[in-house]
C-alpha cells in the first residue's frame, strides 16, 4: 500500500461513527476496502470487545469484489451472499462472523425479521456512496442498524462529480448514512501527489491530425448541438449555467437535465423532450466519430436516419446534411462515367447549388446556380443514360497508421536495448493497447495482423451485403412489380425496361441503385467462390464440412479479395478504387435479386457475439511480423468498458492509450507508484483539435472543480448530533409535526395526547428494490416482509394493494392476468 492509502484507513478507524471518503476517479478503491476489512478483522473497534460480529459490504459490483478478494488473498475470506440463498444458510453465515458481500434487498428483509440482529454486526461498508439518498436502500439499512446498535458506517465514492450533483448532495448523503466526518482525497492532495510523483512513468503525447472530412463532421455536430442547446434555453425550464457545450460532452449532462426536468416532465411539450434526446444522440455522434471506422460510422448514421428521421429535431437542421454528406465521402463518392463528381446531397447547400443537365449537343455540361434560394430544396437530377460510378474511398482512421508506427518503434527500441535489461525478469516487454470497447480492440488486432485496407474492405463488403439484404426484405413486403420478368440487377448493372424512357432520375436513386449493383456483384463473386469450394469437397467426407467452415470462409475471403483486385482500376490508388458498376435506367421499377444467404452475411450482431464471448482477456496475441517483415513486440489489448484491472496481471513495459480516459490514467499512476523499479513508458494518442482532447481536459477540470466545491461545503456543513456525539440522522423525531395535530392537542383539556396504535404493513419481498418500504419505515410504520403470491402490500385483512406501472396495467388488462389474480382464493 502507498502512504496516502494507509493514512486514509487510519483516519477512518479513528472515528467510531465511521466516515465518508471521496476519492479521485481511478484511485485504488479495492485496495482501501480490503485494507479496512483486514484492519477491522484483526483490530475490532473498542465498542465490540468480543469481536464476533460480521462485516457487511453493500453495493459492490462483481469486478470490484474480485479485486478486493485478490488484495486480501488468504488473510481474510469474504463470502458472497446472493439474494436467492436460503434463509437458513444466510443465518449461519451471519453467525460465523465473517466478511460478507450482500445485496440490500436480502439484508433489509433479514434485519426486519430479526434473522440478523444489529448487535451481531461489527461494521457496514458502502462502496457506492454517491448513490445514497434519503430514500435509497443503503440509507434504509443504515437506519435499521443504527436504531438499536451504534455501529460504524464506512462509505466510499470514487465519483466526486456525482457528490456535488444537486443541492448539498454530500451533506444529505452523510445525514442519511449517520456519518459525521467527510474525508476528501483529490489528486492534488499533498500526500497523494507526493506518492504518485515520486517515480512517474515516461509520457509521450502523440497528436494525430484529423482528416478534412472528420473535421467537417465534428464542426457540423457541434453546430447542431449548439442549436439544440439554444432551443432548450428558450424553454426557460433548465438552469442556463448547465447548458454548455463543455458539459454536453459527458453522460452526466443527461442526468443534470433530467434531474431538473423530472418534476415537470409530464407538462413538457414533445419538442422539449425530443431536444433532450437529440443532445444524447449528438454526443454519441461525436464519440463514435473518433472511435469507429468510416464504414461503421456511416452505418450508424443510416440507422439514425431510419429510426429518428421523422421525429428528430437536429436531423432537420442545415448542419445535419453536411454530416451525412461528409460521412459518405469518407467511404465512397458518386461520379459520372466521364469522371465528373456529383454531389449526393439531396437538399444541397444554402449558398451553392449544382444541377447536372443533359443536353443533346453537349452531354457533360454543368450549370451552377450560386446563391439561389429559390432552388434550395430542389432535388438534383441527372439523365438516366449517363453512367454513375461508385468511387471507393474507404478512408482509414488516422490513428491506425500511427499505432503501427509506434509498435515498430517500440520493437526497435527493445532490440537495441542492453542484454541485461532483456534478461531482467521484471521487464515483460508486453505492449498494452487500451481502447474504449471490445469492438475496437478486435478491429485494431485485425489492423495490426494484416493490412488495414483489407479490414476496411471487409467492413465495406458487410455494408454492401447488408444494404442488399435490407432491400430484399423490403421488396418481399411490397406487391409484385408489373414490369416483365427478366429485368433487374444482372452482372453488377442496373438494366432498364423496354418501355422506360431515359428521362431525368434523382441522384439519390441512382446512388442507391449503384450500391445495390455493387452488392449484387459482390454476391455473385461470393457464390462463385462457394461453388468452387463446394466442388472440391468429397461426398464421402460430408460429416467434416462443419469442422472446415472456418477454412472455407478464409478461402472465400481470399478469392473475393483476388477478384476485387482484378476489378480495380489500373491507374487508381490503393484507397481510391472504382467499382465497375454503372447505374443505367430508372431505379424505382427495377427487380433486383437481393436474397442474400444469411450464412454468408457477417452482421454486427455476429461480430459482437464473437468479440464478447472471449472477454477482454482474449485480446492477447504475439505479433512477430508485419506485411513488410518488420518485427513487432507482444501486444495485449484491453477494453476499458470491461472494468477489469489488468496492470498487476500483465505488468506491461509500454502502454499505448488509444482512447484516453482519466480513470485509467490514475490507475497507471498508482501502478507505477506501487512498482517504482519497473520501467514504464506511456503513449497517449489524441486527435488534434478534436472533442477528444476537449473532453479529456474537461474531465480533469470538472473533477478539480468538484473537489473545490466539496471543500467549501465541508467548511460550512452542519451535521446534527446527540449528547454523546453520535449522528442523529433523518429520523421521525426530527420532522416537525403537522399544524393540524398541534392544534388538536391544545383543544383538549390538559393537552394530553392519546397513545397512537402501531401501524404495520405486510410487504412483498420483491418490493424492497423500490423506495416505498423505506419511506413507510421512515414514517414509523412497521414493515413485515413476506413472500406474497398475490399483491404487493397488505394493509388490512380486507385490503391488498398491487403496484403496477401504466404500461404493465394495460398489459394486465389485455392479457387477463389481473382478473385471474383477483379471482384467486387468497383474495376471497
C-alpha positions in Angstrom: 0.0 0.0 0.0 1.1 3.6 -0.6 1.5 6.0 2.2 -1.6 8.0 1.5 -3.7 4.8 1.4 -2.6 3.9 4.9 -3.5 7.5 6.0 -7.0 7.1 4.6 -7.5 3.8 6.6 -6.1 5.2 9.8 -8.4 8.3 9.6 -11.4 6.1 9.1 -10.7 3.8 12.0 -10.1 6.7 14.4 -13.8 7.8 14.4 -16.2 5.2 16.0 -19.0 6.6 13.8 -17.1 5.8 10.6 -16.9 8.3 7.8 -17.4 9.2 4.1 -14.3 9.0 1.8 -14.4 10.7 -1.6 -11.6 9.7 -3.9 -10.4 10.9 -7.2 -11.5 8.7 -10.1 -9.1 5.8 -10.6 -7.7 5.7 -7.1 -7.4 2.2 -5.6 -10.9 1.8 -4.1 -10.5 -2.0 -3.9 -7.2 -1.7 -2.0 -8.7 0.7 0.5 -11.7 -1.5 1.1 -9.5 -4.6 1.5 -7.2 -2.8 4.0 -10.1 -1.5 6.0 -11.7 -5.0 6.2 -8.4 -6.5 7.3 -7.9 -3.8 9.9 -11.4 -4.3 11.4 -11.0 -8.1 11.4 -7.6 -8.0 13.2 -8.3 -5.0 15.4 -12.1 -4.7 16.2 -13.5 -1.3 17.4 -13.4 -0.5 21.1 -17.2 -1.0 21.4 -17.0 -4.5 20.0 -14.9 -6.2 22.7 -16.0 -9.7 21.8 -15.0 -9.2 18.2 -17.5 -11.7 17.0 -19.6 -9.5 14.7 -19.8 -9.9 10.9 -18.6 -7.3 8.4 -21.2 -6.3 5.8 -20.2 -4.9 2.4 -23.0 -3.5 0.3 -23.4 -2.4 -3.4 -20.1 -3.9 -4.7 -20.1 -4.9 -8.4 -18.6 -8.1 -9.4 -15.2 -6.7 -10.8 -14.7 -4.8 -7.5 -15.4 -8.0 -5.5 -12.8 -9.8 -7.5 -10.2 -7.1 -6.9 -11.0 -7.0 -3.1 -10.5 -10.8 -2.9 -7.3 -10.5 -4.8 -6.0 -7.9 -2.4 -7.0 -9.9 0.7 -5.6 -13.1 -0.7 -5.8 -15.8 2.1 -5.6 -13.4 5.0 -9.4 -12.9 5.1 -12.1 -14.8 3.3 -15.1 -12.8 2.1 -18.3 -14.8 1.3 -20.7 -13.8 -1.4 -24.4 -13.9 -0.3 -26.7 -13.9 -3.3 -30.4 -12.8 -2.8 -31.7 -16.3 -3.7 -29.7 -18.1 -1.0 -32.0 -19.9 1.5 -32.7 -18.1 4.8 -31.1 -20.8 6.9 -27.8 -20.6 5.1 -27.8 -16.8 5.4 -28.4 -17.1 9.1 -25.4 -19.4 9.5 -23.2 -17.0 7.6 -24.3 -14.2 9.9 -23.4 -16.2 12.9 -20.0 -17.1 11.6 -18.8 -13.5 12.0 -17.1 -13.4 8.6 -17.0 -10.6 6.0 -20.0 -10.8 3.6 -20.9 -9.3 0.2 -24.6 -8.6 0.4 -27.4 -7.2 -1.7 -29.6 -4.5 0.0 -32.9 -6.4 -0.6 -31.9 -9.6 1.3 -30.2 -7.7 4.1 -33.2 -5.4 4.7 -35.5 -8.4 4.9 -33.2 -10.2 7.4 -33.0 -7.2 9.6 -36.8 -6.6 9.7 -37.4 -10.3 10.5 -34.7 -10.3 13.2 -32.9 -13.0 11.4 -29.8 -10.8 11.8 -29.6 -8.7 15.0 -27.8 -5.4 14.7 -25.7 -6.2 17.7 -24.1 -9.1 15.7 -22.8 -6.6 13.1 -19.3 -5.2 13.5 -19.3 -2.6 10.7 -21.1 -1.6 7.5 -19.2 -0.8 4.3 -20.8 1.1 1.4 -18.8 1.2 -1.8 -21.2 3.5 -3.9 -21.9 6.4 -1.5 -22.7 8.7 -4.5 -26.0 6.8 -4.9 -27.1 7.2 -1.3 -30.1 9.4 -0.6 -32.9 9.6 2.0 -34.9 7.0 0.1 -32.1 4.7 -1.1 -31.7 1.1 0.1 -28.3 1.9 1.7 -29.9 4.6 3.9 -32.7 2.1 4.8 -30.2 -0.5 6.0 -28.1 2.1 7.9 -31.3 3.3 9.7 -32.2 -0.3 10.6 -28.8 -1.0 12.0 -28.3 2.3 13.9 -31.7 2.2 15.7 -30.6 -0.4 18.2 -26.9 -0.5 17.9 -24.3 2.3 17.3 -22.0 0.6 14.8 -19.6 2.4 12.4 -20.6 3.0 8.8 -17.8 3.5 6.3 -18.8 4.8 2.9 -16.6 5.3 -0.2 -17.1 7.1 -3.5 -14.7 7.5 -6.5 -17.0 9.8 -8.4 -16.6 13.3 -7.0 -18.7 15.0 -9.7 -21.7 12.9 -8.6 -21.2 14.1 -5.0 -21.9 17.7 -6.0 -24.9 17.0 -8.2 -27.9 18.6 -6.8 -28.3 20.7 -3.7 -26.0 19.7 -0.8 -25.6 16.2 -2.1 -22.7 15.3 0.2 -24.4 16.6 3.3 -27.7 14.8 2.6 -25.9 11.6 1.9 -24.0 11.8 5.2 -27.2 12.5 7.2 -28.9 9.5 5.6 -26.0 7.2 6.5 -25.5 8.6 10.0 -22.0 9.8 9.2 -20.3 12.9 10.8 -16.9 13.1 9.0 -16.1 13.8 5.4 -12.6 12.8 4.1 -11.6 14.3 0.7 -8.7 12.8 -1.2 -8.2 14.6 -4.6 -5.3 14.1 -6.9 -3.8 17.4 -5.8 -3.8 16.3 -2.1 -0.2 16.7 -0.7 0.2 13.1 0.4 -1.3 11.6 -2.8 0.7 13.9 -5.1 3.9 13.1 -3.3 3.4 9.3 -3.7 2.3 9.5 -7.3 5.0 11.9 -8.4 7.9 10.2 -6.7 8.6 7.9 -9.7 6.4 8.9 -12.6 6.3 7.0 -15.9 7.7 8.3 -19.1 4.9 10.0 -21.0 4.8 10.7 -24.8 1.9 12.8 -26.1 1.2 11.9 -29.8 -1.2 14.3 -31.6 -2.8 12.9 -34.7 -4.4 15.4 -37.1 -8.0 14.8 -38.2 -8.8 14.3 -41.8 -10.7 17.1 -43.5 -13.9 15.1 -43.6 -13.7 14.2 -39.9 -13.1 17.9 -39.1 -16.1 18.9 -41.1 -18.3 16.3 -39.4 -17.1 17.4 -36.0 -17.9 21.1 -36.7 -21.4 20.2 -38.1 -22.2 18.1 -35.0 -21.1 20.8 -32.6 -23.2 23.3 -34.6 -26.2 21.0 -34.2 -25.6 20.7 -30.5 -25.3 24.4 -30.1 -28.6 24.9 -32.0 -30.3 22.3 -29.7 -28.9 24.0 -26.6 -30.2 27.4 -27.7 -33.7 25.9 -28.3 -33.6 24.3 -24.9 -32.6 27.6 -23.3 -35.7 29.3 -24.8 -38.0 27.0 -22.8 -36.8 28.6 -19.5 -37.2 25.2 -17.8 -33.4 24.4 -17.2 -30.7 26.3 -15.5 -28.7 28.2 -18.2 -25.4 27.6 -16.5 -25.6 23.9 -17.1 -26.4 24.2 -20.8 -22.9 24.5 -22.2 -21.1 22.5 -24.9 -18.4 21.7 -22.5 -20.8 19.9 -20.2 -22.7 18.4 -23.1 -19.8 16.1 -23.9 -20.3 13.9 -20.8 -23.0 11.4 -20.0 -23.7 13.2 -16.7 -25.2 16.0 -18.8 -28.3 13.9 -19.4 -28.6 13.3 -15.6 -28.3 17.1 -15.0 -31.1 17.9 -17.5 -33.4 15.1 -16.5 -33.0 15.9 -12.8 -34.2 19.5 -13.4 -37.0 18.4 -15.7 -38.3 15.3 -13.9 -40.7 17.2 -11.7 -42.3 18.9 -14.7 -41.6 16.2 -17.3 -45.3 15.4 -17.8 -46.0 19.0 -18.6 -43.3 19.5 -21.2 -44.1 19.5 -24.9 -42.9 17.0 -27.5 -40.3 19.3 -28.9 -38.6 19.8 -25.5 -38.5 16.1 -24.8 -37.1 15.5 -28.2 -34.4 18.1 -27.7 -33.1 16.2 -24.6 -33.0 13.0 -26.7 -31.3 14.7 -29.6 -28.5 16.0 -27.3 -27.8 12.5 -26.3 -27.7 11.3 -29.9 -25.3 14.1 -31.0 -23.0 13.3 -28.1 -22.8 9.8 -29.3 -22.1 11.0 -32.8 -19.1 12.9 -31.5 -17.9 9.9 -29.5 -18.3 7.5 -32.4 -16.5 9.8 -34.9 -13.1 9.3 -33.1 -13.8 5.7 -32.0 -15.2 3.8 -35.0 -14.1 3.4 -38.6 -15.7 5.3 -41.5 -17.9 2.4 -42.7 -19.3 1.7 -39.2 -19.9 5.4 -38.7 -21.9 5.6 -41.9 -23.8 2.5 -41.0 -24.8 4.1 -37.7 -25.9 7.3 -39.5 -28.1 5.2 -41.8 -29.7 3.7 -38.7 -30.3 7.1 -37.2 -31.9 8.3 -40.5 -34.4 5.5 -40.3 -35.1 5.5 -36.6 -35.1 9.2 -35.9 -35.8 10.7 -39.3 -39.5 11.6 -38.5 -39.5 12.9 -35.0 -35.9 14.2 -34.6 -35.2 18.0 -34.5 -31.5 18.0 -35.2 -31.8 16.0 -38.4 -33.8 18.8 -40.0 -31.1 21.4 -39.3 -28.8 22.6 -42.1 -25.7 21.1 -40.5 -27.2 17.6 -40.4 -27.0 17.4 -44.2 -23.3 18.1 -44.0 -22.8 15.3 -41.5 -24.4 12.7 -43.8 -22.7 14.0 -46.9 -19.2 14.0 -45.4 -19.7 10.6 -43.8 -20.5 9.2 -47.3 -17.4 10.9 -48.8 -15.2 9.1 -46.3 -16.5 5.8 -47.7 -17.4 6.3 -51.3 -18.1 9.0 -53.9 -20.6 9.1 -56.7 -19.1 10.2 -60.1 -20.2 10.2 -63.6 -18.7 7.9 -66.3 -16.8 10.9 -67.7 -15.1 11.4 -64.3 -17.1 14.4 -63.0 -18.0 14.2 -59.3 -21.7 14.5 -58.5 -22.9 15.7 -55.1 -25.2 13.2 -53.4 -26.8 15.7 -51.0 -30.5 15.9 -51.8 -31.0 19.3 -50.4 -27.7 20.8 -51.2 -26.1 23.7 -49.5 -27.8 27.0 -49.0 -25.1 29.0 -50.8 -24.3 26.9 -53.8 -26.4 24.6 -55.9 -25.1 22.4 -58.7 -27.5 20.8 -61.1 -26.4 18.3 -63.8 -28.4 18.9 -67.0 -28.2 16.6 -70.1 -28.1 18.4 -73.4 -28.5 16.7 -76.7 -25.5 18.5 -78.2 -23.2 18.6 -75.1 -23.7 15.7 -72.7 -21.4 16.6 -69.9 -22.4 20.2 -69.4 -22.9 21.6 -65.9 -24.9 24.6 -64.8 -24.1 26.1 -61.4 -26.6 28.3 -59.7 -24.9 30.2 -56.9 -26.7 32.0 -54.1 -30.1 30.8 -55.4 -32.6 30.5 -52.6 -35.5 29.5 -54.8 -33.7 26.2 -55.8 -32.6 25.5 -52.3 -34.8 22.4 -51.8 -34.7 21.2 -55.4 -33.6 17.7 -56.0 -30.6 17.2 -58.3 -31.5 15.3 -61.5 -29.3 13.5 -64.0 -30.3 11.8 -67.2 -30.8 8.1 -67.0 -28.4 7.4 -69.9 -25.5 9.0 -68.1 -23.4 6.3 -66.2 -23.0 6.6 -62.5 -19.9 5.0 -61.0 -19.0 4.4 -57.3 -15.6 5.6 -56.4 -14.5 3.7 -53.3 -12.6 5.9 -50.8 -12.6 3.7 -47.7 -10.8 6.3 -45.5 -8.7 4.7 -42.8 -8.6 6.0 -39.3 -5.5 8.2 -38.9 -4.7 6.6 -35.6 -4.2 3.2 -37.3 -1.1 4.2 -39.1 0.3 5.9 -36.0 -0.3 2.8 -33.9 1.6 0.6 -36.3 4.5 3.1 -36.4 4.6 3.2 -32.6 4.7 -0.6 -32.3 7.6 -0.7 -34.8 9.4 2.0 -32.9 8.9 0.1 -29.6 10.2 -3.1 -31.2 13.3 -1.4 -32.4 14.0 0.1 -29.0 13.6 -3.3 -27.4 16.1 -4.8 -29.9 18.6 -2.0 -29.3 18.4 -2.4 -25.5 21.0 -3.9 -23.4 21.1 -7.6 -22.9 20.9 -7.1 -19.1 17.6 -5.4 -19.5 16.3 -8.0 -21.9 17.2 -10.8 -19.4 15.6 -8.9 -16.4 12.7 -10.9 -15.0 10.8 -7.7 -14.1 10.7 -6.5 -17.7 8.0 -8.4 -19.6 8.3 -6.5 -22.8 4.5 -6.5 -23.3 2.8 -3.6 -25.0 -0.7 -2.9 -23.7 -3.1 -1.1 -26.0 -6.2 0.2 -24.2 -9.4 1.1 -26.1 -12.9 2.1 -25.1 -14.7 -1.1 -26.1 -14.0 -4.6 -27.2 -15.1 -4.0 -30.8 -12.3 -1.5 -31.2 -9.8 -4.0 -29.6 -10.8 -6.7 -32.1 -10.5 -4.3 -35.1 -7.1 -3.0 -34.0 -5.9 -6.5 -33.7 -7.1 -7.1 -37.3 -5.3 -4.0 -38.5 -2.0 -5.0 -36.9 -2.1 -8.6 -38.0 -3.0 -7.7 -41.6 -3.3 -4.8 -44.0 -5.6 -2.1 -42.7 -7.1 -1.7 -46.1 -8.2 -5.3 -46.0 -10.0 -4.5 -42.8 -11.8 -1.6 -44.4 -12.6 -3.7 -47.4 -14.3 -6.3 -45.2 -16.3 -3.7 -43.5 -17.3 -2.2 -46.9 -18.4 -5.7 -48.1 -20.5 -6.2 -44.9 -22.1 -2.8 -45.6 -23.0 -3.6 -49.2 -24.4 -7.0 -48.3 -26.4 -5.5 -45.5 -27.9 -2.9 -47.9 -28.9 -5.7 -50.4 -30.4 -7.9 -47.7 -32.4 -5.0 -46.3 -33.6 -4.1 -49.8 -34.6 -7.7 -50.4 -36.7 -7.7 -47.2 -38.4 -4.5 -48.2 -39.3 -5.9 -51.6 -40.8 -9.0 -50.1 -43.3 -6.8 -48.2 -44.3 -4.9 -51.3 -46.5 -6.1 -54.2 -45.0 -7.8 -57.2 -43.8 -5.4 -59.8 -45.8 -5.0 -63.0 -42.7 -4.9 -65.3 -42.0 -8.1 -67.3 -39.6 -10.7 -65.8 -36.0 -10.9 -66.9 -35.0 -7.4 -65.8 -33.2 -6.5 -62.6 -29.7 -6.4 -61.3 -27.6 -8.6 -63.5 -23.8 -8.8 -63.5 -23.5 -5.7 -61.5 -25.6 -3.5 -63.8 -28.9 -1.9 -63.4 -30.9 -2.6 -66.6 -33.8 -0.6 -68.0 -37.2 -1.9 -69.0 -38.0 -1.8 -72.7 -40.8 0.8 -72.2 -38.9 3.1 -69.9 -37.7 6.4 -71.2 -34.3 7.9 -70.5 -35.7 10.7 -68.5 -34.1 12.6 -65.6 -33.6 10.4 -62.4 -32.8 11.6 -58.9 -29.2 11.2 -58.0 -30.1 9.6 -54.6 -32.0 6.9 -56.5 -29.1 6.3 -58.8 -26.7 6.2 -55.8 -28.9 3.5 -54.1 -29.0 1.7 -57.5 -25.3 1.7 -57.7 -24.9 0.4 -54.2 -27.3 -2.5 -54.9 -25.5 -3.3 -58.1 -22.1 -3.4 -56.3 -23.7 -5.7 -53.7 -25.0 -7.9 -56.4 -21.6 -8.2 -58.0 -20.1 -9.0 -54.6 -22.7 -11.6 -54.1 -22.0 -13.2 -57.4 -18.3 -13.3 -56.6 -19.1 -15.0 -53.3 -21.4 -17.5 -54.9 -18.7 -18.4 -57.5 -16.1 -18.9 -54.8 -18.6 -21.0 -52.8 -19.3 -23.2 -55.9 -15.6 -23.7 -56.5 -15.0 -24.6 -52.8 -18.0 -26.9 -52.8 -16.8 -28.8 -55.9 -13.5 -29.7 -54.0 -15.4 -31.3 -51.1 -15.7 -35.1 -51.4 -19.1 -36.7 -50.9 -17.6 -39.3 -48.5 -16.4 -36.6 -46.1 -19.6 -34.6 -45.7 -19.6 -35.1 -42.0 -16.4 -32.9 -41.8 -17.9 -29.9 -43.5 -18.9 -28.3 -40.3 -15.4 -28.6 -38.9 -14.0 -27.0 -42.1 -16.3 -23.9 -42.0 -13.5 -21.6 -40.8 -11.1 -22.7 -43.5 -13.8 -22.4 -46.1 -14.6 -18.8 -45.1 -10.9 -17.9 -45.3 -10.7 -19.3 -48.9 -13.8 -17.5 -49.8 -12.4 -14.2 -48.5 -9.1 -14.7 -50.3 -10.9 -15.4 -53.6 -13.1 -12.5 -53.1 -10.2 -10.2 -52.5 -8.4 -11.6 -55.5 -11.4 -10.9 -57.7 -11.6 -7.4 -56.2 -8.0 -6.8 -57.2 -8.9 -7.7 -60.8 -11.7 -5.2 -60.9 -9.6 -2.3 -59.6 -8.6 0.5 -61.9 -5.0 0.2 -63.3 -4.1 3.7 -62.5 -6.0 4.1 -59.3 -4.7 4.4 -55.8 -5.0 1.7 -53.1 -7.5 3.8 -51.2 -9.4 5.1 -54.3 -10.8 2.2 -56.3 -13.5 2.3 -58.9 -16.1 -0.3 -58.8 -17.2 -1.3 -62.3 -20.8 -0.6 -61.8 -22.8 1.7 -64.0 -26.3 2.7 -63.0 -28.4 2.9 -66.2 -32.1 3.3 -66.0 -34.7 4.3 -63.6 -34.3 2.7 -60.2 -37.8 2.8 -59.0 -39.0 -0.1 -61.2 -36.1 -2.5 -61.2 -36.4 -6.0 -59.9 -33.2 -7.0 -58.0 -32.4 -10.5 -56.9 -31.3 -9.3 -53.5 -31.9 -12.5 -51.5 -28.6 -12.9 -49.5 -27.8 -16.2 -47.7 -27.7 -15.5 -44.0 -24.7 -17.7 -43.5 -22.7 -15.5 -45.9 -23.5 -12.2 -44.4 -21.5 -11.1 -41.4 -23.7 -8.8 -39.3 -22.7 -6.6 -36.4 -24.6 -8.8 -34.0 -22.5 -11.8 -35.0 -19.4 -9.8 -34.6 -20.3 -8.5 -31.2 -21.1 -12.0 -30.0 -17.8 -13.3 -31.3 -15.9 -10.4 -29.6 -17.7 -10.6 -26.3 -17.7 -14.3 -25.9 -14.0 -14.4 -25.3 -13.9 -11.5 -22.9 -11.3 -8.8 -22.7 -8.5 -11.1 -21.7 -8.7 -12.9 -25.1 -7.4 -9.9 -27.0 -3.8 -11.0 -26.5 -1.7 -12.1 -29.4 2.0 -12.1 -30.0 2.6 -10.4 -33.3 6.1 -11.1 -34.6 5.9 -9.6 -38.0 4.1 -7.3 -40.5 3.5 -7.5 -44.2 6.8 -5.7 -44.7 8.6 -8.1 -42.5 9.3 -5.7 -39.6 9.2 -7.3 -36.1 6.6 -6.3 -33.5 6.6 -6.8 -29.8 4.0 -8.9 -28.0 0.7 -6.9 -27.9 -2.2 -7.2 -25.4 -5.5 -5.4 -26.0 -7.7 -4.2 -23.1 -11.2 -2.8 -23.2 -11.9 -0.1 -20.7 -15.6 -0.9 -20.6 -14.9 -4.3 -19.1 -13.9 -2.6 -15.8 -11.1 -5.0 -15.2 -7.8 -4.0 -13.6 -5.1 -5.9 -15.6 -2.0 -3.8 -14.9 -1.0 -6.0 -12.0 -1.7 -9.1 -14.0 0.2 -8.4 -17.3 2.8 -6.0 -15.9 3.4 -4.2 -19.3 6.5 -2.3 -20.1 4.8 0.0 -22.6 1.2 1.3 -22.7 -0.5 2.9 -25.7 -3.6 4.7 -24.6 -5.6 4.6 -27.8 -8.7 6.2 -26.2 -7.6 8.5 -23.3 -9.6 8.1 -20.1 -8.9 10.0 -16.8 -9.7 6.9 -14.7 -7.2 4.7 -16.5 -4.6 7.4 -16.3 -4.9 7.4 -12.5 -4.6 3.6 -12.5 -1.4 3.9 -14.4 -0.1 6.4 -11.9 -1.0 4.2 -8.9 0.6 1.1 -10.6 3.8 2.9 -11.3 3.9 4.3 -7.7 3.4 0.8 -6.3 6.2 -0.5 -8.6 8.8 2.2 -8.7 11.6 0.0 -10.0 9.7 -1.0 -13.2 10.3 0.9 -16.4 7.1 2.1 -17.9 6.5 4.3 -21.0 3.1 5.6 -21.8 1.9 6.8 -25.2 -1.2 9.0 -25.4 -2.9 9.1 -28.8 -5.0 12.3 -29.3 -6.8 13.6 -32.3 -5.5 17.2 -32.6 -8.1 20.0 -32.2 -10.8 17.5 -31.5 -13.5 17.0 -28.9 -11.5 14.0 -27.7 -8.9 16.4 -26.3 -11.5 18.8 -25.0 -13.4 16.0 -23.2 -10.2 14.7 -21.6 -9.2 18.2 -20.4 -12.7 18.9 -19.3 -12.9 15.8 -17.2 -9.7 16.8 -15.3 -11.1 20.3 -14.8 -14.5 19.1 -13.8 -13.0 16.8 -11.1 -10.9 19.6 -9.6 -14.0 21.9 -9.5 -16.0 19.2 -7.8 -13.4 18.8 -5.1 -13.1 22.5 -4.6 -16.9 22.6 -4.2 -16.7 19.8 -1.6 -14.0 21.6 0.3 -16.2 24.6 0.6 -19.2 22.5 1.6 -17.2 20.8 4.3 -16.3 24.1 5.9 -19.9 25.1 6.1 -21.5 21.7 6.8 -23.8 21.2 9.8 -24.5 17.6 10.9 -26.9 17.2 13.8 -25.5 15.1 16.7 -26.9 14.0 20.1 -25.3 14.5 23.6 -22.9 11.5 23.1 -21.7 12.9 19.8 -23.4 10.4 17.6 -25.1 11.5 14.4 -28.8 11.7 14.7 -29.7 11.4 11.0 -33.1 12.0 9.3 -35.3 10.2 11.9 -39.0 10.7 12.6 -38.3 12.8 15.8 -36.6 15.5 13.7 -39.6 16.0 11.5 -42.0 18.8 12.5 -45.5 17.8 13.4 -48.3 18.9 11.1 -50.1 22.0 12.1 -53.4 20.2 12.4 -52.0 17.8 15.0 -50.6 20.6 17.1 -54.0 22.5 17.2 -55.9 19.3 18.1 -53.6 18.8 21.1 -54.2 22.3 22.5 -58.0 22.0 22.3 -58.1 19.0 24.7 -58.1 19.6 28.4 -54.5 19.4 29.7 -53.2 18.8 26.3 -52.9 15.1 26.9 -52.5 13.1 23.7 -53.9 9.7 23.3 -51.3 7.0 22.5 -51.3 6.0 18.9 -51.5 2.4 17.8 -48.6 1.0 15.9 -49.4 0.5 12.3 -47.9 -2.3 10.3 -47.9 -3.2 6.6 -47.1 -6.6 5.1 -44.7 -6.0 2.1 -43.8 -8.4 -0.6 -40.1 -9.4 -0.7 -39.7 -8.2 -4.3 -40.8 -4.7 -3.3 -37.7 -4.0 -1.4 -36.0 -3.0 -4.6 -38.2 0.1 -4.6 -38.0 3.1 -2.2 -41.6 2.8 -0.8 -40.8 0.4 2.0 -38.0 2.7 3.1 -40.4 5.7 3.1 -43.0 3.8 5.1 -40.5 2.7 7.7 -39.2 6.3 7.9 -42.7 7.4 8.9 -42.8 5.0 11.8 -44.8 2.2 10.2 -43.7 -1.4 11.0 -42.7 -3.4 7.9 -43.3 -7.1 7.8 -41.5 -8.8 4.8 -43.4 -11.8 3.4 -43.3 -13.5 0.0 -46.8 -12.9 -1.3 -48.3 -14.8 -4.1 -50.8 -12.1 -5.0 -50.4 -8.4 -4.3 -47.5 -6.3 -3.1 -48.8 -4.6 0.1 -51.4 -5.9 2.6 -52.9 -3.0 4.6 -55.6 -5.0 6.4 -57.3 -8.4 6.2 -59.7 -6.9 3.6 -57.4 -4.5 1.7 -54.5 -5.6 -0.6 -52.6 -3.2 -2.9 -51.0 -4.3 -6.2 -48.5 -1.7 -7.5 -48.2 -1.5 -11.3 -46.8 0.9 -13.8 -49.1 2.3 -16.5 -47.7 0.0 -19.2 -47.9 -3.1 -17.0 -51.5 -2.2 -16.1 -52.6 -2.0 -19.7 -50.9 -5.3 -20.3 -52.5 -6.9 -17.3 -56.0 -5.8 -18.5 -55.3 -7.1 -22.1 -54.0 -10.5 -21.0 -56.5 -11.1 -18.2 -53.7 -11.6 -15.7 -55.1 -9.1 -13.2 -58.6 -10.8 -13.4 -57.0 -14.1 -12.6 -55.1 -12.7 -9.7 -58.3 -11.2 -8.2 -60.2 -14.4 -8.7 -57.7 -16.5 -6.7 -58.9 -17.9 -3.4 -56.3 -15.9 -1.4 -58.3 -12.8 -2.3 -61.6 -14.2 -1.2 
